[in-house]
Amino acid sequence: MQKSVLELFNLKNKVVIITGWAGFLGWQYAQALGSVGANVVIWDKMTLQATKKFADKLKNDFGCDSLAVQV
C-alpha cells in the first residue's frame, strides 16, 4: 500500500523555527508546517503581542504547539 504525501511528510513532534515569518511566504510556511504536525516557533521583529496572535491562530487552526518570539 502506498503512503500518502502527508504520511511521508509527517513532522509530528518536530520543532521548526521560522524567522521573518510575517511576510506572505513565511506565514504560508508556518501554516503548511503546522498542518503536518510540526511545532512552530515564529520569530519576527513585530511586537510580541502581534506575533503571539498569529502563534495562537496556528494552534487553533492546526492543533500544533506554537511559540511567538520577538527578535
C-alpha positions as CSV (number, residue, x, y, z in Angstrom):
1,M,0.0,0.0,0.0
2,Q,1.4,3.4,-0.9
3,K,1.7,6.1,1.7
4,S,0.0,9.5,1.1
5,V,2.1,12.6,0.8
6,L,1.1,13.8,4.2
7,E,2.2,10.5,5.7
8,L,5.6,10.8,4.0
9,F,6.0,14.4,5.1
10,N,4.9,13.9,8.8
11,L,6.7,16.3,11.1
12,K,4.8,15.3,14.3
13,N,6.9,16.2,17.4
14,K,9.5,18.1,15.4
15,V,10.3,21.8,16.0
16,V,10.5,24.3,13.1
17,I,11.8,27.8,13.6
18,I,10.7,30.3,11.0
19,T,12.5,33.7,11.1
20,G,10.9,36.7,9.4
21,W,7.7,34.8,9.2
22,A,5.4,37.8,9.0
23,G,5.7,38.1,5.2
24,F,3.4,36.3,2.8
25,L,5.7,33.3,2.3
26,G,6.7,33.0,6.0
27,W,3.1,32.7,7.0
28,Q,2.4,30.2,4.3
29,Y,5.3,28.1,5.5
30,A,4.1,28.3,9.1
31,Q,0.6,27.1,8.1
32,A,1.9,24.3,5.9
33,L,4.3,23.0,8.6
34,G,1.8,23.3,11.3
35,S,-0.7,21.3,9.2
36,V,1.7,18.3,9.1
37,G,2.3,18.3,12.8
38,A,5.3,20.5,13.3
39,N,5.6,22.6,16.5
40,V,6.2,26.0,15.0
41,V,8.3,28.8,16.5
42,I,7.7,32.1,14.8
43,W,10.4,34.8,15.1
44,D,10.0,38.4,13.8
45,K,10.6,42.0,14.7
46,M,6.9,42.6,15.1
47,T,5.6,43.3,18.5
48,L,5.3,40.3,20.8
49,Q,1.6,40.9,21.1
50,A,1.1,40.8,17.3
51,T,3.3,37.7,16.9
52,K,1.5,35.9,19.7
53,K,-1.8,36.5,18.0
54,F,-0.6,34.5,15.0
55,A,1.0,31.8,17.1
56,D,-2.4,31.3,18.8
57,K,-4.0,31.2,15.3
58,L,-1.7,28.4,14.3
59,K,-2.5,26.5,17.5
60,N,-6.2,26.9,17.0
61,D,-6.2,26.1,13.3
62,F,-3.9,23.1,13.3
63,G,-3.6,21.9,16.9
64,C,0.2,22.3,16.8
65,D,2.2,23.8,19.6
66,S,3.4,27.3,18.6
67,L,5.6,29.9,20.2
68,A,6.0,33.6,19.4
69,V,9.3,35.3,19.8
70,Q,10.1,39.0,19.1
71,V,13.7,39.4,17.9
